[in-house]
Amino acid sequence: MPSSRVVRVRSLHEGVAAASLRAGIERIRAELGVSPDFPPEVEAAARASAAAPMLPTLDRTDLAMLTIDPPGSRDLDQALHIARSGDGYLVHYAIADVAAFVRPGDPVDLEARRRGETLYGADAAVPLHPRVLSEDAASLLPDRVRPALLWTIEVDADGEGTDVLVERALVRSRAQLSYAEAQEQIDAGTAPESLRLLAELGPLRLAREAARGGVSLPLPDQEISVDGEHWRLSFRRQLPVEEWNAQLSLLTGFAAATLMLHAQVGLLRTLPPPAPRDVLRLHRTAHALGIAWPAELLYPDFIRTLDPARPHHAAMVVACTRLLRGSGYAAFDGELPAQAQHAGLASEYAHVTAPLRRLGDRFAGEVCVAVCAGRPVPDWVREALPTLPGLLRDSARLAGAHERAVLSLVEAGILHERVGEEFAAVVVDVDDEDPRHGEVTIEEPAIEATLRAEEDLALGAEVRVRLVSASVEERRIELALVPGTATGGARGAAVQEGDREQAGADEQAATSGGDA
């Protein structure tokens, strides 16, 4: 999700020593029952399959593909190539072919089903697959010939996908770029054709998203930076090329959903539409914060007017996350799911572009390959479909718990020597039941934390908070509101009740069908 928050990264001597935190990471893993290490039989099976993958006969190493990922990444799922096609574009999107290495029922497959997804946090990941596969043999590393699921998508001049084919092929990436390197090349005019065309196609796809009614919240990324023996936190601005690259993954996911729905078998990523009362609550929140939300302006368009660098807008963005809760997966075989759409994307959608890091993508990709080839979906895929939503739900919960624990650890580690200091903060959430309890964002250091005050908090208020305690062992920090420092904001009661006349007008707008 794009971010417009800019925060200075602290210098190295201000960072916290990594040695004091790695023991905390180990404790988190022990508590959650996860490990970056694999059982010996899984490692042995992975090494054997890495040495003898099932290779396709189609050779598309002629395509000058490239990857765009965070710096230092080794688990490269996607490589792209874009060319002009008449007035439109021809997109080649190569996805790592995990099924070329992982056999149904083998030790790697069974362990991947147990793990569900890669867990990220600080300087080491808990991978879904052994690193001999995920960071080497199956990864689309530069200058290596790799088996892939090659998606060929025709896109018209308006950025709309018009045709799709996915088939197994050998590919070879020519370059591995970080987001910053890709953006620099685009800005300098030195980018290869694929990047130049991505800079054309990306904005077209974003415009299609807006026209479709898709939602992209401008939330900042809270990022852990590891530089040598020091860890730091920052809120990072997303570069335009990241948004454009994400749009290619979405384009592929929309195409995959279309294929699976047509064949009446597959695995969709879903999100139910928001209830009118939840949209109404947001209208009241905007009114209480003094943010204009005309009745004729639909929810996705309203989101695009927000600038999270402004305190009231930052609080509004956090409030809007309520409408994006409840995502899940729907597996089907013969009968279409009752709820097939992803409301945040305003379309049917499937995860297929990250099989090295997400379990379900391997199975969804196999469905699409079979459909395009006119062959039956493999039995091992059909047999697994009913179990996948539960496995993916549980692994997502585990990933969330892991991420929250690691962030809490690093926050406490960064602050533990600064007890007694005061920090500027913004109140971004207030508890409905107890308005003295809420969430604040501190920009330096980049902290998101709970605040319990002696007085009612005002949503969107700029405040000063004092650090009362910071425990690395307990992964907990305690903040206190500095009395008399709050400026601006909307009191909880105003947000909850709103102005009655305004609420009536907003209810009519919210229930008219546009926002939902």
C-alpha positions, 0 to 999 in steps of 0.5 A: 500500500502506498505511503506518503510519510517521510521519516529520517532514518536514525544514524548508526550510533543511535540504533540498538545493538542487534546482539541484545535483540537476537535472543529476543527473536529466538524467544519469539520463535520458541513461543510460536513454535517456529524455526528457520531450520528444517528437519533433516529429511526435508533438507535432504528431499529439497537437495535431491529435488534441487539437483533434478527438477522437472524441466519444461520443453518450452524455452523462453530465455530469449525474453530479457526479463528482470526482477524488482525486489527489496535490496538483498532479496534471494527468494525471487518469485517474479520476473517481468518483461513488457513489450509494445503490442500495437497500441497496448502492451504484451506483459510476460510475468514469470512466476517461480515454478515450485511444483517443478521441485516439490512433489505432492506428498514428499517431505518438502510438500508436507512441511510447507503445508505445516508452515503455510507461509514465510515469516519475516522479521528483522534480519532473518526469515522463517522460510516456507521452503528450504533455502536450497530451493527458495533462495537458490534452485527455484528462485529467479536469480539473475543469469540463471536458467529457471523453470517458471510459470510464464504468464502472457497477458495482452493489455490494451491501450487503457491498461485493461487485460484482454487475453491471458495464457499461462504455460511452463517455460524456461526463463532467465532474468538478466538483472536483479534490481532493488526498488531504488535502483529501478526508480533511479533508472526510470527517472534518469532515462536509462531504464531498459524497455521493460522498465520504461513501459512499466512506468507507462502501464503502472499509472494506467493500471492505477487509473483502472483501479480507481475507475473500478472502485478499488481501495489502496490505503496510504498507510506507511510501512514500519520497516526494520532496518538492519545495518551491521550490528545495529537495528533501527525503525523507520516509516518508509515512503513507497516509491512509484515503481513499487506501486507499478510493480504491484499492479502487475501482480494484481493484473495476474491475480485478476487473470487467474481468478477469471480462468478459475471461475470459468473452469469452476475450480480454484482458490480465490482471495476474498474480502466481503463488502463493508456493512453500510453501518461501518461506512456510516461510522467512517462518515461520522469520523470524517465529520468529527475530524473536520475532513470534507467527505461530500455525499456524492464522493464514493469511499475509494475516491475519498481515500485518495484525497487523504494525506497521512502526513497530516495528523487528522488524515493519518487518524482517518486512514487508520479508521479506514482499515476497519473496512478491509478486515475479514479477508480470507480464501474461498476454495471451490470445485464445481460450485462457485463460492457464494462470496467470490469478490475481493471488495478492496480490489472491487474484483475477483482475485487470486494469489498466484505470484508468490509461491516461494513464500505462500503455500496457496499460490502453488496450487492456484497456479497449477489450476491455471496451467491446467485450464490453459492447456485444456487438461484436467486439474491434477488430482493432488490439487483438487484433493488439497483445495478443501483444506487450503483455506483453513491452513492459510487462515492459520498461517496468516494468524501466525504470521501476524503474531510473529510480525507484531512480536518482532516489532514490539521487541525492536521498539522496546530495544530502541527505546529502553535507554530513553525512559523519561524522554518526551516524544511528539505523537499523533493519536490515530485511534481511540477505543470506542468503549474507553476513550482514555485508551488509544493508539499513537504514532511517533515519527522519530523513532518510528513507533506505533504504540498503545496509550492509556491516559488520565483524560479522554483522547482526541482522535487526530490530536497532536500530543506529547507523550513521555516514555514511562518504561521499555522492557526488552524481555517483556516486549512492552513499552508504556507511554503517558500523555504529557498533560496540556500538550494535546492540540486539535483532534476530535473527542471520542464522543463526537466521533461515536455520536457525530452531529445528528443532522450530518449522520442522517445525511451520511446514512442516506449516502452510505446506504445508497450502494455506492460506497459498499 
